[in-house]
Amino acid sequence: MNVLFFEVTLLFYFLGTTLFLVQLAGRWEGIWKPSFVVAGIGFFFHTLALVSRMVEGGHIPLTSMHEALSFFSWALVLFFLVVELRYRVHILGSFILPMAFISLISAAALPKEIRALEPIFRNVWMHVTLSLLGTVAFAVAFIAGLMYLIQEHMLKSKHLDGLYRKLPALDFLDDLNGKAISFGFPLLTLGIITGALFAEFARGSFLNWNAEQIGALGTWLFYLIVLLGRVTVGWRAKKAAYLTVVGFAGVVFTLVGVMLKGQHPFA
Amino acid sequence: MNIIAVGLNHRTAPVELRERFAVSDSRLPEALARLKRWPGIDEGVILSTCNRVELYAVVKETAHGVESLRDYLVTLASDISWERLEPHLYGLDGAEAIRHLFRVAASLDSMVLGEPQILGQVKEAYDVALLHKATGVVLNKVMKKAISVGKRVRTETGIAENAVSVSYAAVELAKKIFQNLSEKTVLLVGIGEMGKLAARHLIGAGVSHVMIANRNYERAIDVAKRLSALPVPFNQVHQEMAGADIVLCATAADTYVIGPDDVQRALRSRKNRPMFLIDISDPRNIDPAVGSLDNAYLYNIDDLQSQVVTNLEQRRLEALKAEDIVRVEVPPVVAWLKSLEVVPTIVALRRKADSILREEIDRILAKLGPLAPRQRELVEELATAITNKLLHSPLIALKAEADSSNGALFAETAQRLFDLEKELERIAKAQPSEQERG
C-alpha cells in the first residue's frame, strides 16, 4: 500500500514541479493556485505513504536511504505549504518543489523494501530525524540564498523584469536565509550528538573518522562559522547567500558519500 | 433616440483651450440644469477633468442633437469663438459614443495609460448628474455600465500595474530591496523638487523615518518640519548614511557628493545591510563607482526613466486586453438601446389598431341599428380577426429585430408606415414610471 501511495505522490510532485516551473518562466500569475493545490494533494498522499509504511513496518520509517530521502522531501514540501499559506511567496514553490521531486525520484531509484529493524537500531530514528530536519533547514537556506543571488543580480544589472517581478525583496530572502541557518544548526548539532551517542552504543566508539563522519563534522563547522559570521561581523546579504549555496553543496556531497560508500548503518 | 458625445481632450486640444471649457464643481449644477433644458437634449452628463471636457447626451434625432450639443459646449466658454473651437472638437454617436465612454472609464483614453483617477472622475460626473436629475433611463444604464467596465479592466488586466513615474519607480525598487518599508530610514540629501517628491512617495509607501540634509541648514529645518522629518547638518551626511537604508540624493552640486569610500564605510558600520541609493540629480551627485560595491544598489535618473519606459510598454500590452473587454461590452448596450425604441413602437402599433377597431365597430354598429347579441358578436369578431391577422407579421418582425442592429430601422419604418408619432408621444407622457424601470 505504501508503495502505491508513494508512486501517486511522485506523480503529483512531478505535476507540481512542472506547474511551478511554468510559473517561473511564464506570465500567468494565477498559476500559483493550481500549483499549490497539486502540491497539497501530493503532500497528502506522501503523508499517507509515510504513515502506511510505518504501520506496515512496525517502526518509524527512517532506517534506509530511501526512507531518509522520502522524509526529507516530505518535510521540504511541508515547509513550503506552511510558508506559502503564511507569507504568500508563490515563487518559493518553483525552487522547493523541484528539489523535493528530485529527492523523491532518487528515493524511488533506491531499494524500497522495508527492512526488519535490528534491536540495536531501535532508537536510530532520533539521530536520523534531527539530522534530516537540519538538512531541510540548510536546503531552505540554500534556496533562499539562490533566490537572493538571482534577485541581487537582477537589481545590479538593472534588468527589472521577468524574475525580478516574481522574486521577493532582498531583505526577506536574507532574513529567511538567516533564520533557516539558525534553525538548522542546532538541529544538526543534536543530530551529530545523538549519532555519536548511538555509535558509542552500537560500536563502542563515538567517532571512527570515516568519510561521512568527517563530512558531517566539516558541515557542522562550516555552518558554525557562517552563523557566527552573520551575528558578529555582518556576513549577511550577498556573502551569506554565497556561503549557504556553497555549504549546501557540501551537505549534498556528504549525503551522496553516505549513499555510495555504504558505511552508514543504513545504506 | 440616440446617445451622443461631444468634447475635446488632451489629444485634440491644448491645455490653454481645454481649461477655458472646464466646468468646475461649483458651476456643474447650473451647467447641468441648463444642459437639460437645452433644445433637443433629453438627458445629459458633463465630464470635466484636466485632460478632457466631454458632454454625453441622449437626443431624439442624432444629427440635430450633435449640432445642438456643440452649440451648448460653446456657451461654456464665453470668450472662445466657434471657429477656434471647431477643429479641436469631436462628436460621436451610438455605438461609437458608448465605446468612447467605456474607453475613457477604462483609462484607455488617458494621457497616462491605466492612471487611476479617471474612473473616479467618471463616477463623480455621473453621481452629480444623477443628483441634479440630468440623467434618465439611457444614461443611467450606460454610465453605470461604463463604471463597471472601468472596474473590470482594472481588476482583470495589468493596465494599472507597474510604476510609470520616476518617483513611483523608485518606490517599487525600494520594495524589492526592503520587504517592509515602514521600518526603514530615508536620508534625503538636497531639497530639490524631485527629491521632495520622491521622499513624499516613499513616505506614502510607509517609510516612517526621514532625515533631511541640505547645504542651507535653515531650509533643511524648514522642509523637515513639513515632512515631519529630522534635519541633519550637511557636513554630517556621511556619518548619518550608516543609519539610512535609502539615500535619496538631489542636490544642485556639480560634483560627486557621495563617493564609494563613504558608502563602503557606511555599509561596514551597518554590518552589510543593503543600501538603496537613488541619484536623481543632474549632474550626478553619487559616484557611479558606488554601484559596484556589494550590497549597495545605485540607481540614477536615467535608470529610473528607462524602467518607466519598460513599464509603459507593459501597460500598452495590457491595454490590448482592456480593448478586448471594451469590445465585448459595447454591443449588448447598443442592442439594449435599440430595443428601447422597438418596444414602445410595438405598444403604439397595438394601441393604434385597437382604437381604430373600436371606432369602426362603433360606427358600423350605429349604422346597422339593433342586432341580436350573436350578430353583434360576429361583427366584432370579424373586425378583430382582420386587424390581428394584418398586424401579426409586422409585430413578429419587430419583436424579432428588437435586439438586433436593425431594431431602430424597423422601429422607425413601422412608425412611418403606420403613422405612430402621436401614439408614441401619448405613451411617453402616460408612462414615465415604466420607462424609469429600464
Boltz contact constraints between the chains, C-beta under 6 A:
constraints:
  - contact:
      token1: [A, 155]
      token2: [B, 297]
      max_distance: 6.0
  - contact:
      token1: [A, 158]
      token2: [B, 303]
      max_distance: 6.0
  - contact:
      token1: [A, 160]
      token2: [B, 307]
      max_distance: 6.0
  - contact:
      token1: [A, 169]
      token2: [B, 176]
      max_distance: 6.0
  - contact:
      token1: [A, 169]
      token2: [B, 178]
      max_distance: 6.0
  - contact:
      token1: [A, 169]
      token2: [B, 179]
      max_distance: 6.0
  - contact:
      token1: [A, 170]
      token2: [B, 177]
      max_distance: 6.0
  - contact:
      token1: [A, 170]
      token2: [B, 274]
      max_distance: 6.0
  - contact:
      token1: [A, 171]
      token2: [B, 178]
      max_distance: 6.0
  - contact:
      token1: [A, 171]
      token2: [B, 179]
      max_distance: 6.0
  - contact:
      token1: [A, 172]
      token2: [B, 179]
      max_distance: 6.0
  - contact:
      token1: [A, 234]
      token2: [B, 271]
      max_distance: 6.0
  - contact:
      token1: [A, 234]
      token2: [B, 272]
      max_distance: 6.0
  - contact:
      token1: [A, 236]
      token2: [B, 272]
      max_distance: 6.0
  - contact:
      token1: [A, 237]
      token2: [B, 272]
      max_distance: 6.0
  - contact:
      token1: [A, 237]
      token2: [B, 274]
      max_distance: 6.0
  - contact:
      token1: [A, 237]
      token2: [B, 295]
      max_distance: 6.0
  - contact:
      token1: [A, 238]
      token2: [B, 294]
      max_distance: 6.0
  - contact:
      token1: [A, 238]
      token2: [B, 295]
      max_distance: 6.0
